Amino acid sequence: MLNIFMSRRKSAEQIYEAIQNLISDRKQRRVVTPGGRRVRGHFPSLKSETRKTRFESGLELSVLEILEVAKFVRNVKTHPYTLRFDHGEEKPTYYTPDFEVLTADGLMLIEAKGVPYLRDPKEVTRHQQIARGLKRSGIPFVTVLSSDLAEWPCAKVVTDLLKERPWPRYGTRALVGGALPGLDLELCTDDFARRWAAAAKECDALLARLMKRGPDETIAAAR
């Protein structure tokens, strides 16, 4: 079984408690709005309690597709809360994670970030503050760069599989813990299940690889 948390001793419950200690009462902005030029919408997900998750960019949509197919991902929430990191006399840093992800091995936060953002010195400083604050609290943090997916050969395969996926009427929660989370095996052919399983393996491998990348390596990769 894939385990990207082998070096981490905190349980999902402990990580969640650490997150609660950082949550700010600052009001979150609305994510999905009818106007604007950015790609916004709702992604149909069997790994969400509401069967749909919000996204506000094409990159976030691509990450949602990977999380939906990844075998070890059990539950996904987008923009779940705003965290606050204090820096003594300096102004605090506020951060709304793009994704809170519950996996077979633990809980982690994921940020989807376009490469140009991390070429801005202010954004680099902000990213470092967030990464260090989460590390101090023992909260796993992964950054997915736009370049990571641009160079990933399985992106189109994942998108196509999700377009073909049979959508069940009932049993969403029961499906999450199945042999292939995110898929109702009773509604698909053996060939489709085989292709989904192969793609799930690639999604798991991608997330595991990015989990091993530290914040300094992420910033270096964006240059």
N, C-alpha and C positions, 0 to 999 in steps of 0.2 A: 504493500500500500504506500502511495506517495505520502510523504510527511515532510512538509517544509518548515515545521515547527520543532524539529528534533532538538535544537539547541535552546528552546524556550521552555521555561518551567511554569509559566502562568497558564491556568486553564481559561476557557472561554469566559467563564463566570468572573474570574479575577480581572481579565482584560476589560470586560464590560463595566465592572466596578470602577476601574481606573479611568475609563472614558467618562463615566458619570461624574467623577470628581473634577473633570475639565469642562463639562458642559456649561455654556454661558446662557444667561437669560435674554441675551440679545435676540431681537426678532429677526427671523430669517427672511430673506427676500424671496419673492415668488419666483420659481424657476421656469415653469412653462407658461409663456405668454403668447397671445395671438399675434403680436406685432414683432417687428425686427427682422433682420436678415439672417440671423443665426439659425441653424438647424435645431429645432426643439420639438418635443413630442413625448409620447408614451410608448414604451416598448412592451409587447406582450410577454409575460414571464411566468413560468410555472414555479419559479423559485422566489416569487414574491407573494406575500399574503393577500394582496389585492389583485393578483394576476397581471399587474402592469407596473412598470417602473418609469420614473421620469428621467429624461435626459435633455441637455441643453447644448449639445454640440455633436458633430458627426463623430468625433473621437470618443466621446462618452458612449454613443450608440455602439461603436465597434467594440469597446470594452464590455458592454452589457452582453453582446452576442457571445463573446468568449466566455464570460462567466456563466451564461446560460447553458453552454455546451460542456464546460469543464466538469468532469466527473466528481471531483472532490469538493466542489462548491455546493452548499446546501441551501443557503438563503442569501438574498441580495436586497439591500435597501439603498436608495440613492438620496443624497443630500439630507441625511437623517437628523442632524443637529449642528449647532455651531460650538466649537471649542474655543477656550480662551487660554492663552499662554502669557504669563506675567514675566517681565524682565526688569524687576526692581523699579527704579525711578523712570525708566523708559515706558512709552506707551505699550499696552498689551497687544499681542497679535491675535487676531480672530481668524478662525479657520473652519470652513464647512467642508467636510470630506465629500468627495464625489460618490464614494461607495463604502458601505459597511458590509463586509462579506463574512458569513459564517461558513466555515469549511469543515471537512471531516476531522480536522486536526486542531482547529482553533478559530479565533476571531481576528480579523485584520481590517485595516482601512486602506483604501486604494485611491490614488489621485491620478486622473488622466490629464496629461499636460502636453500642450503643443511645444515643440522644440523652440520656436522663437521666444516664448515667454522666459525660458531659462537662459536666454542670452542677454537678458536685461539685468544689470547688477542689483536693482531693487528686488526683482523677483527671485534672484539667487539668494539674497539675504533672507527674504521671507521664507523661502523653501527650506533653508537651513534651520531657521528658528523653529519651524513646524516639525521638521524631522527630529531635531534634538529634543524638543519638548515631548514628543511622543515616545522617543527612546527612553527618556528619563522615567516615564510612567510605565514602561514595559509594554507599549502598545505596538504590535507589528504594523509596519507602514510600507506600502509598495507604490512606486511611481511608474506609470506606464506612459512612455513618451510616444508622440506621434510617429517618430522614426522607428520605434520598435515594431509597430504594426505595418508601416510602409514596407519594411524589409521582411515581414513574416509571410511565408508562402501559403499558409493555410487560411488566410483571411477570407478569400472568396468562397472556399469550401464551406466554412462555417456559416457565412451569410446564406448561401444556397440551401444548406441543410435546414436552416430555420424557416426559410420560405416554404420548404416541402413538408415540414413537420406537421403531423396530424394534431389538431387541437382538441383535447377532451372536454366534454361538457362538465364532468364532475371529477372529484377525487384529487384536486390539486395538491393538497397537503400530503396525501398518501403517496403520491408520485415522487415527491422530493427525495424520499429516502430509498427509492427503488434501485434496481441494478444499474440503471442509466438515468440519473436524476435529470429532470427537464424533458423526459420523453415517456409517453405512454406506450409501452411495448405491445400492448394488445391491439393498438390501432395502426401499427406500422409493419412493413414487411421485414423479413429477415435480412434482406440486402440493405434496407435503410438503417436498421439497427446496427448492422456491421459497420456501415460508413459513419454513423454517428459515434460509435465506440472508438473508431480510429481517430476521428476528429477530437473527441474528448481527451484522448491521450495526448494529442499535440497541444491542446489548450492547457492541460495540467502542466506539461513540460515548460511551456512558455511562462506561466505564472510562477512556477518553482524557480526558473532561471532569474526572473526579475526580482523575486523575493530575496535572492542572495546579493543583489546589487545595492550597495550603500548609497546614501545621499550624495557623497562626493563623486562617486562613480557615475551617478545619474547626471549630475551637473556637467561632468566631463564629457559624457556621451552626447550632451545637447550642444556642444561647441563644435 
